Amino acid sequence: MKRDAISTNDSELVDTIHRQKRSLIMQLVVVFIVFNMLYMPLYITSILRVAIGYKRSPFTDAVCFYLMEISRMIDPIITINFQPELNHESKVLLTKSRAKLKGFLTNLFN
């Protein structure tokens, strides 16, 4: 697709392809961070418990579960942002909400 766009000098399509590529890279980075980095302390301490009998301190236990909850909270946001249909619907909803808020504030102060 990119070769065809370059050969036909379709700069709009080339820009769209670049944006899609950047979006996919961002998706992979965010998903890797959320689903691997945040769960990593939990994985490591679980493996250490089996391997050498490591017992987590209450602070470590709290941090592990807090990171796990952060991951669960971020998951719906990632889903909405990276699925085009849901992202479009959320933008429409946000635009309507802003217009209603602006109208409300205008009526309130006038």
C-alpha positions as semicolon CSV with decimal commas, in nm:
position;residue;x (nm);y (nm);z (nm)
1;M;0,000;0,000;0,000
2;K;0,278;0,239;0,092
3;R;0,464;0,165;-0,232
4;D;0,149;0,230;-0,434
5;A;0,092;0,557;-0,251
6;I;0,450;0,668;-0,310
7;S;0,442;0,569;-0,676
8;T;0,118;0,762;-0,736
9;N;0,240;1,061;-0,528
10;D;-0,059;1,032;-0,295
11;S;0,078;1,228;0,000
12;E;-0,247;1,205;0,195
13;L;-0,239;0,824;0,188
14;V;0,130;0,822;0,284
15;D;0,051;1,047;0,583
16;T;-0,238;0,820;0,682
17;I;-0,011;0,516;0,665
18;H;0,249;0,691;0,883
19;R;-0,018;0,786;1,138
20;Q;-0,149;0,428;1,147
21;K;0,204;0,297;1,194
22;R;0,267;0,535;1,484
23;S;-0,068;0,442;1,636
24;L;0,011;0,070;1,618
25;I;0,353;0,124;1,775
26;M;0,194;0,326;2,057
27;Q;-0,064;0,053;2,110
28;L;0,206;-0,210;2,143
29;V;0,411;0,002;2,384
30;V;0,114;0,090;2,604
31;V;-0,018;-0,266;2,612
32;F;0,329;-0,399;2,695
33;I;0,372;-0,150;2,979
34;V;0,026;-0,199;3,124
35;F;0,004;-0,575;3,100
36;N;0,366;-0,671;3,160
37;M;0,545;-0,401;3,356
38;L;0,267;-0,350;3,610
39;Y;0,226;-0,723;3,673
40;M;0,602;-0,792;3,681
41;P;0,649;-0,744;4,060
42;L;0,364;-0,988;4,122
43;Y;0,516;-1,243;3,882
44;I;0,865;-1,207;4,028
45;T;0,756;-1,241;4,389
46;S;0,539;-1,543;4,304
47;I;0,831;-1,715;4,131
48;L;1,063;-1,631;4,422
49;R;0,809;-1,777;4,666
50;V;0,810;-2,109;4,479
51;A;1,186;-2,111;4,412
52;I;1,336;-2,002;4,745
53;G;1,043;-1,965;4,985
54;Y;1,034;-1,584;4,968
55;K;0,756;-1,421;5,168
56;R;0,631;-1,081;5,060
57;S;0,622;-0,809;5,321
58;P;0,288;-0,634;5,371
59;F;0,425;-0,327;5,191
60;T;0,539;-0,532;4,890
61;D;0,206;-0,713;4,887
62;A;0,019;-0,381;4,888
63;V;0,236;-0,240;4,608
64;C;0,185;-0,552;4,395
65;F;-0,192;-0,543;4,433
66;Y;-0,201;-0,164;4,379
67;L;-0,012;-0,203;4,051
68;M;-0,250;-0,481;3,950
69;E;-0,550;-0,255;4,019
70;I;-0,394;0,028;3,817
71;S;-0,366;-0,213;3,526
72;R;-0,732;-0,306;3,560
73;M;-0,835;0,060;3,573
74;I;-0,636;0,150;3,262
75;D;-0,763;-0,144;3,054
76;P;-1,102;0,011;2,956
77;I;-0,931;0,338;2,865
78;I;-0,690;0,152;2,638
79;T;-0,980;-0,034;2,479
80;I;-1,170;0,286;2,404
81;N;-0,869;0,475;2,273
82;F;-0,737;0,207;2,041
83;Q;-1,059;0,081;1,882
84;P;-1,165;0,321;1,607
85;E;-1,541;0,273;1,646
86;L;-1,537;0,322;2,022
87;N;-1,290;0,609;1,993
88;H;-1,519;0,786;1,745
89;E;-1,823;0,734;1,968
90;S;-1,635;0,863;2,273
91;K;-1,522;1,172;2,079
92;V;-1,881;1,241;1,969
93;L;-2,003;1,200;2,327
94;L;-1,725;1,427;2,457
95;T;-1,804;1,693;2,194
96;K;-2,175;1,685;2,280
97;S;-2,095;1,709;2,652
98;R;-1,865;2,007;2,595
99;A;-2,132;2,183;2,389
100;K;-2,394;2,125;2,660
101;L;-2,155;2,244;2,932
102;K;-2,065;2,553;2,730
103;G;-2,434;2,628;2,674
104;F;-2,509;2,576;3,042
105;L;-2,226;2,805;3,153
106;T;-2,326;3,069;2,896
107;N;-2,686;3,066;3,023
108;L;-2,568;3,067;3,383
109;F;-2,348;3,376;3,351
110;N;-2,569;3,578;3,113
